[in-house]
Amino acid sequence: MKTALLSITCLICSLVLFLPAHAQHGPVTFAGLKDSMAVQPRPVVIELYTTWCSYCRIQEKQIKRSPTLQQLLSEKYYFVCVNAESADFAAFNEILGQVALQQLAYPAWILLDTNYRMKDFHTGLLKSGELEDWLIAK
């Protein structure tokens, strides 16, 4: 498990360093993360989802319905949503290897510090209160 977490951290750092960047407000993309971090460093929350995942859709609705979650994700963190089946995510599949992918469930949450080091990792649906508690505790 530690190897998988280390691999994810290395990959995220690689993506952040090599993708083109532009500053954005609110939710950011990997492309905009570098500039946003240069202006105001904050921890990063990454949500990995798929379009076919019913739990991912539930998670998305919970976030949209919760002003507290929206505030936490926009003010305390840089929030990045990544489709696990998109071209942007293809590099993850190559680096993680088969063992890590078998342990991955959607949605998956990755929490990075301001130096892009992994602080925490969670797989599966979190109820609104659980997600709030997870974000506040970190």
DRENVOPA-347405 format. One record per residue: chain; residue number from 1; z, y, x of N, C-alpha, C in turn. Coordinates in pm, 1 decimal. Example, Ala and Ser with C-alpha at 12.3 -4.5 7.8 and 13.67 -1.06 7.14 Angstrom:
BEGIN
["A",1,[780.0,-569.0,1319.0],[780.0,-450.0,1230.0],[780.0,-330.0,1320.0]] ["A",2,[708.0,-225.0,1285.0],[714.0,-106.0,1367.0],[787.0,3.0,1290.0]] 
//
This chain:
BEGIN
["A",1,[0.0,-118.7,82.4],[0.0,0.0,0.0],[0.0,125.6,87.2]] ["A",2,[78.7,124.7,198.2],[80.9,240.4,286.2],[-55.1,265.3,348.4]] ["A",3,[-127.6,159.2,380.9],[-261.2,173.0,437.5],[-354.9,238.3,336.8]] ["A",4,[-345.3,197.9,211.6],[-430.5,256.7,107.3],[-398.7,404.4,89.4]] ["A",5,[-270.3,439.6,88.5],[-232.2,579.8,72.2],[-279.3,662.9,190.7]] ["A",6,[-266.8,608.4,310.0],[-314.7,678.0,429.1],[-466.2,697.3,423.5]] ["A",7,[-537.2,596.4,377.5],[-682.8,605.9,364.5],[-722.4,714.2,265.4]] ["A",8,[-651.2,720.5,153.2],[-681.1,823.2,52.7],[-657.8,961.2,112.1]] ["A",9,[-546.8,978.5,183.5],[-516.0,1107.1,243.4],[-623.3,1148.7,342.8]] ["A",10,[-664.8,1056.0,428.5],[-769.5,1086.7,526.7],[-899.6,1125.1,458.3]] ["A",11,[-933.9,1053.3,354.4],[-1057.1,1082.9,282.5],[-1052.6,1220.9,218.8]] ["A",12,[-942.2,1252.1,155.2],[-930.3,1381.6,88.5],[-941.3,1494.1,189.8]] ["A",13,[-874.9,1479.0,302.0],[-885.4,1580.6,407.1],[-1030.0,1595.7,452.7]] ["A",14,[-1099.3,1484.3,468.6],[-1239.7,1489.0,510.2],[-1325.0,1560.2,406.7]] ["A",15,[-1304.1,1529.3,280.0],[-1381.4,1593.3,174.1],[-1355.9,1742.6,170.0]] ["A",16,[-1230.1,1781.4,181.8],[-1194.3,1922.3,174.9],[-1254.2,1998.5,292.3]] ["A",17,[-1254.5,1939.1,408.4],[-1303.6,2008.8,526.8],[-1455.5,2020.7,531.5]] ["A",18,[-1528.0,1926.0,471.1],[-1672.5,1923.5,488.2],[-1753.6,1968.3,367.1]] ["A",19,[-1690.7,1986.6,252.9],[-1765.2,2033.9,137.0],[-1773.8,2186.2,140.2]] ["A",20,[-1883.9,2243.9,92.5],[-1891.6,2389.1,84.3],[-1786.6,2440.5,-12.9]] ["A",21,[-1740.6,2563.1,7.8],[-1629.1,2613.0,-71.8],[-1657.7,2751.1,-128.2]] ["A",22,[-1597.0,2779.4,-241.6],[-1596.4,2912.9,-298.8],[-1470.0,2927.0,-381.7]] ["A",23,[-1411.6,3047.0,-382.8],[-1284.2,3068.5,-450.7],[-1302.1,3060.6,-601.4]] ["A",24,[-1201.9,3003.0,-667.8],[-1202.2,2991.9,-812.8],[-1061.8,3017.2,-864.4]] ["A",25,[-1052.0,3049.7,-991.7],[-922.6,3063.9,-1057.0],[-905.9,2947.3,-1153.1]] ["A",26,[-780.7,2903.5,-1175.3],[-755.6,2789.6,-1263.6],[-790.7,2660.1,-1195.4]] ["A",27,[-834.4,2560.5,-1273.1],[-871.3,2432.1,-1212.2],[-980.4,2453.1,-1107.7]] ["A",28,[-970.0,2379.6,-999.2],[-1066.0,2395.6,-890.0],[-1141.6,2265.5,-867.5]] ["A",29,[-1250.7,2277.3,-796.2],[-1327.8,2161.3,-753.0],[-1296.3,2138.2,-606.2]] ["A",30,[-1336.1,2022.4,-553.4],[-1321.1,2001.1,-410.1],[-1394.4,2111.2,-334.4]] ["A",31,[-1508.4,2153.6,-387.7],[-1587.3,2256.8,-321.1],[-1512.4,2389.2,-313.3]] ["A",32,[-1432.5,2421.8,-415.2],[-1359.6,2547.9,-416.8],[-1220.5,2540.9,-357.2]] ["A",33,[-1173.2,2422.4,-329.6],[-1035.2,2404.9,-284.4],[-1008.8,2470.1,-149.3]] ["A",34,[-1099.7,2457.9,-56.7],[-1078.8,2510.9,78.4],[-1054.6,2661.1,75.7]] ["A",35,[-1138.3,2734.8,4.1],[-1121.5,2880.1,-4.4],[-993.2,2916.4,-78.2]] ["A",36,[-963.0,2844.6,-184.7],[-840.7,2872.3,-260.0],[-717.6,2851.6,-172.9]] ["A",37,[-717.1,2745.4,-94.7],[-603.9,2717.5,-6.5],[-593.1,2822.3,104.2]] ["A",38,[-705.7,2876.2,150.0],[-702.9,2979.0,253.4],[-639.7,3107.9,201.6]] ["A",39,[-663.6,3138.5,74.0],[-609.5,3259.7,14.0],[-462.4,3241.7,-22.4]] ["A",40,[-430.1,3128.9,-86.4],[-293.1,3103.4,-130.1],[-264.9,2953.1,-124.1]] ["A",41,[-204.0,2906.0,-15.7],[-175.5,2762.6,-4.7],[-77.1,2716.6,-112.2]] ["A",42,[-108.4,2604.5,-175.6],[-20.4,2539.0,-273.1],[-46.3,2390.0,-266.0]] ["A",43,[47.2,2311.3,-318.3],[21.1,2167.3,-328.0],[-100.3,2142.0,-417.6]] ["A",44,[-160.4,2024.9,-401.7],[-281.3,1988.2,-476.2],[-251.0,1864.7,-560.4]] ["A",45,[-289.3,1869.9,-687.4],[-279.8,1754.5,-776.4],[-421.3,1711.5,-808.6]] ["A",46,[-451.0,1585.2,-780.2],[-582.7,1530.5,-809.1],[-568.2,1425.2,-917.4]] ["A",47,[-646.4,1440.8,-1021.8],[-651.6,1339.2,-1127.4],[-783.6,1264.6,-1114.5]] ["A",48,[-775.8,1134.7,-1091.1],[-895.3,1050.2,-1089.2],[-911.2,990.6,-1228.0]] ["A",49,[-1029.3,1003.1,-1284.8],[-1054.7,952.1,-1419.1],[-1191.8,888.0,-1423.8]] ["A",50,[-1221.2,822.3,-1534.6],[-1356.7,774.3,-1562.1],[-1391.1,814.8,-1704.8]] ["A",51,[-1519.8,821.4,-1734.3],[-1562.5,861.0,-1868.8],[-1535.9,752.0,-1971.6]] ["A",52,[-1528.7,625.9,-1929.4],[-1508.2,515.0,-2022.2],[-1360.6,484.6,-2046.9]] ["A",53,[-1272.0,546.5,-1974.8],[-1128.6,515.4,-1981.6],[-1062.9,586.9,-2100.0]] ["A",54,[-1016.7,509.9,-2196.8],[-952.5,570.3,-2314.1],[-820.8,637.5,-2276.1]] ["A",55,[-748.6,582.4,-2180.1],[-623.9,644.7,-2135.8],[-651.1,779.0,-2068.0]] ["A",56,[-762.7,788.9,-1999.6],[-800.6,915.3,-1935.8],[-826.2,1022.8,-2041.2]] ["A",57,[-892.0,985.1,-2150.2],[-916.9,1081.0,-2258.8],[-786.3,1123.8,-2324.0]] ["A",58,[-694.2,1029.8,-2341.5],[-562.3,1063.7,-2397.3],[-490.7,1160.5,-2303.7]] ["A",59,[-494.7,1131.7,-2172.9],[-429.4,1217.7,-2074.7],[-487.3,1358.4,-2080.5]] ["A",60,[-620.0,1368.5,-2089.8],[-686.3,1498.7,-2097.4],[-640.6,1577.0,-2220.9]] ["A",61,[-631.4,1509.8,-2335.1],[-586.3,1575.8,-2458.3],[-442.0,1622.0,-2445.2]] ["A",62,[-358.5,1540.1,-2382.0],[-218.1,1578.5,-2364.1],[-206.5,1705.2,-2279.7]] ["A",63,[-286.9,1714.7,-2176.6],[-283.4,1833.3,-2091.0],[-331.4,1955.4,-2168.7]] ["A",64,[-438.8,1941.2,-2244.8],[-492.5,2053.3,-2322.7],[-394.5,2101.3,-2429.0]] ["A",65,[-312.5,2010.6,-2483.3],[-217.5,2044.5,-2589.9],[-84.2,2097.0,-2537.1]] ["A",66,[-61.4,2090.9,-2407.4],[68.4,2129.8,-2351.7],[57.6,2257.6,-2269.0]] ["A",67,[105.5,2369.2,-2322.8],[105.0,2493.0,-2244.8],[188.2,2480.6,-2116.1]] ["A",68,[295.0,2403.3,-2120.7],[378.4,2384.8,-2001.4],[301.0,2314.6,-1891.6]] ["A",69,[229.5,2207.2,-1926.4],[148.4,2136.0,-1827.8],[38.1,2225.2,-1773.3]] ["A",70,[-28.1,2296.4,-1861.5],[-135.2,2385.3,-1817.0],[-81.9,2490.7,-1720.5]] ["A",71,[35.2,2545.1,-1750.8],[94.8,2645.5,-1663.5],[131.7,2585.4,-1527.5]] ["A",72,[194.8,2467.8,-1528.3],[230.4,2401.6,-1402.4],[106.6,2374.8,-1317.5]] ["A",73,[3.2,2320.7,-1381.1],[-117.8,2282.7,-1308.5],[-198.6,2403.1,-1260.3]] ["A",74,[-183.1,2516.9,-1322.5],[-261.1,2633.6,-1280.0],[-182.5,2729.5,-1191.1]] ["A",75,[-49.9,2727.6,-1200.1],[28.8,2823.0,-1122.8],[99.5,2761.9,-1002.2]] ["A",76,[145.9,2639.4,-1014.2],[222.3,2577.5,-906.0],[133.7,2492.3,-814.0]] ["A",77,[22.4,2443.6,-867.8],[-64.9,2352.0,-794.7],[-209.4,2397.4,-804.4]] ["A",78,[-292.2,2341.1,-716.7],[-436.0,2342.4,-739.9],[-465.7,2208.1,-804.5]] ["A",79,[-524.7,2212.5,-921.7],[-550.8,2093.8,-1001.3],[-698.4,2059.7,-990.4]] ["A",80,[-725.8,1938.8,-942.3],[-863.5,1893.4,-922.5],[-883.7,1765.3,-1002.5]] ["A",81,[-982.2,1764.5,-1091.0],[-1018.0,1644.9,-1166.8],[-1142.8,1584.4,-1103.5]] ["A",82,[-1138.0,1454.7,-1076.7],[-1250.8,1388.6,-1011.6],[-1288.1,1263.6,-1089.7]] ["A",83,[-1414.4,1256.1,-1130.9],[-1464.8,1135.6,-1195.6],[-1481.1,1028.6,-1087.6]] ["A",84,[-1408.8,919.5,-1103.1],[-1409.2,813.4,-1001.5],[-1545.9,747.1,-986.9]] ["A",85,[-1635.3,768.7,-1081.4],[-1768.5,708.4,-1075.0],[-1876.6,809.6,-1038.7]] ["A",86,[-1836.5,929.4,-1000.6],[-1934.5,1032.7,-965.9],[-1976.2,1021.3,-820.0]] ["A",87,[-2079.0,1094.0,-786.2],[-2126.9,1095.7,-647.4],[-2020.6,1152.8,-554.7]] ["A",88,[-1940.8,1250.3,-603.2],[-1834.8,1308.2,-521.6],[-1730.9,1204.4,-482.8]] ["A",89,[-1715.5,1104.0,-566.5],[-1612.8,1003.7,-541.8],[-1665.3,884.3,-462.0]] ["A",90,[-1795.3,877.1,-441.2],[-1854.2,761.7,-372.7],[-1790.2,737.0,-236.9]] ["A",91,[-1755.3,842.1,-165.6],[-1694.8,826.1,-33.2],[-1559.3,755.4,-41.6]] ["A",92,[-1485.0,776.3,-149.9],[-1357.2,708.3,-167.1],[-1376.7,556.9,-164.2]] ["A",93,[-1476.7,508.9,-235.3],[-1500.5,364.7,-244.1],[-1527.1,303.7,-107.2]] ["A",94,[-1597.9,375.8,-21.5],[-1630.0,323.0,110.8],[-1507.7,315.3,200.2]] ["A",95,[-1419.8,411.2,189.8],[-1305.6,419.3,280.5],[-1187.8,334.4,234.4]] ["A",96,[-1161.9,328.2,105.7],[-1042.5,259.4,56.5],[-1044.9,108.9,76.4]] ["A",97,[-1161.2,49.3,61.3],[-1169.5,-96.0,73.7],[-1131.2,-164.9,-56.6]] ["A",98,[-1153.5,-291.5,-62.0],[-1134.2,-367.3,-184.8],[-988.0,-379.4,-227.8]] ["A",99,[-895.1,-390.3,-136.1],[-753.9,-407.1,-173.5],[-703.1,-285.9,-249.3]] ["A",100,[-731.0,-167.3,-197.9],[-684.9,-45.8,-263.2],[-749.7,-28.3,-399.7]] ["A",101,[-876.8,-63.2,-411.7],[-945.3,-46.5,-539.3],[-888.9,-139.5,-645.5]] ["A",102,[-843.4,-257.7,-608.3],[-785.5,-349.8,-705.6],[-652.8,-297.3,-759.1]] ["A",103,[-583.7,-215.8,-682.0],[-456.1,-160.8,-725.3],[-472.5,-31.2,-803.9]] ["A",104,[-591.3,22.0,-807.3],[-616.4,149.2,-871.9],[-636.0,130.4,-1021.7]] ["A",105,[-565.7,210.8,-1100.0],[-581.5,212.8,-1245.1],[-602.4,358.5,-1285.0]] ["A",106,[-669.5,379.2,-1395.1],[-700.7,515.3,-1438.2],[-619.3,552.7,-1560.3]] ["A",107,[-582.9,679.0,-1572.1],[-601.0,782.9,-1471.6],[-508.1,758.4,-1352.1]] ["A",108,[-547.1,809.6,-1238.8],[-464.4,801.6,-1118.5],[-433.9,943.5,-1074.2]] ["A",109,[-312.6,963.7,-1030.2],[-266.6,1095.7,-988.1],[-232.2,1092.4,-840.2]] ["A",110,[-285.0,1188.2,-765.6],[-255.9,1200.5,-623.1],[-199.1,1340.2,-600.9]] ["A",111,[-84.4,1345.3,-535.9],[-20.8,1472.8,-505.8],[-23.1,1494.9,-355.0]] ["A",112,[-82.4,1606.9,-314.2],[-93.3,1641.7,-172.2],[-10.4,1766.0,-143.9]] ["A",113,[43.8,1774.6,-22.7],[112.6,1897.5,16.1],[9.1,2000.1,62.3]] ["A",114,[54.4,2113.7,111.9],[-37.8,2220.8,150.3],[-118.1,2187.7,275.6]] ["A",115,[-80.9,2081.6,345.0],[-156.3,2034.4,461.6],[-242.3,1912.5,426.7]] ["A",116,[-261.6,1887.9,298.5],[-342.8,1776.7,248.0],[-284.1,1639.3,281.4]] ["A",117,[-154.6,1632.2,304.0],[-88.5,1502.8,325.5],[-38.7,1452.8,190.9]] ["A",118,[-53.9,1324.2,168.4],[-13.3,1267.1,41.5],[138.5,1267.1,27.5]] ["A",119,[185.3,1324.8,-83.9],[327.8,1325.1,-115.2],[362.7,1215.6,-214.6]] ["A",120,[269.7,1187.4,-306.5],[297.0,1087.5,-409.6],[165.6,1039.3,-469.6]] ["A",121,[174.4,924.9,-534.1],[58.5,860.7,-595.9],[108.1,786.2,-719.1]] ["A",122,[38.5,801.5,-830.4],[77.1,731.5,-953.6],[-49.5,685.6,-1024.6]] ["A",123,[-47.5,564.4,-1076.9],[-160.8,517.5,-1156.0],[-116.2,494.2,-1298.9]] ["A",124,[-207.1,518.8,-1389.8],[-182.0,495.3,-1530.8],[-144.8,621.8,-1606.3]] ["A",125,[-146.4,609.1,-1736.9],[-118.3,719.5,-1827.7],[26.1,764.6,-1815.4]] ["A",126,[45.1,894.8,-1807.9],[178.1,954.7,-1812.1],[187.8,1036.6,-1939.8]] ["A",127,[290.9,1015.7,-2018.3],[311.6,1100.4,-2135.4],[335.4,1242.9,-2087.9]] ["A",128,[314.0,1339.4,-2176.1],[325.5,1480.4,-2137.0],[455.9,1509.8,-2065.6]] ["A",129,[568.0,1464.0,-2122.9],[698.5,1488.8,-2062.3],[712.7,1421.2,-1927.2]] ["A",130,[658.3,1300.4,-1914.4],[664.0,1229.0,-1786.6],[581.9,1300.7,-1679.9]] ["A",131,[463.9,1349.5,-1718.1],[380.3,1422.2,-1622.7],[448.5,1553.1,-1580.8]] ["A",132,[506.7,1623.8,-1677.3],[581.0,1745.4,-1645.4],[694.0,1716.4,-1547.1]] ["A",133,[772.8,1612.1,-1578.1],[884.9,1575.6,-1490.6],[834.5,1539.4,-1351.1]] ["A",134,[724.1,1464.7,-1342.5],[668.1,1425.0,-1214.1],[626.6,1547.8,-1133.5]] ["A",135,[561.8,1642.8,-1199.8],[516.5,1764.1,-1131.2],[633.2,1853.1,-1090.5]] ["A",136,[731.9,1867.8,-1176.8],[846.2,1952.3,-1147.9],[930.4,1894.3,-1033.5]] ["A",137,[945.3,1762.1,-1031.9],[1027.3,1696.9,-929.6],[965.5,1707.0,-791.0]] ["A",138,[837.6,1728.9,-783.2],[769.3,1731.7,-653.1],[766.2,1872.3,-606.9]] 
//
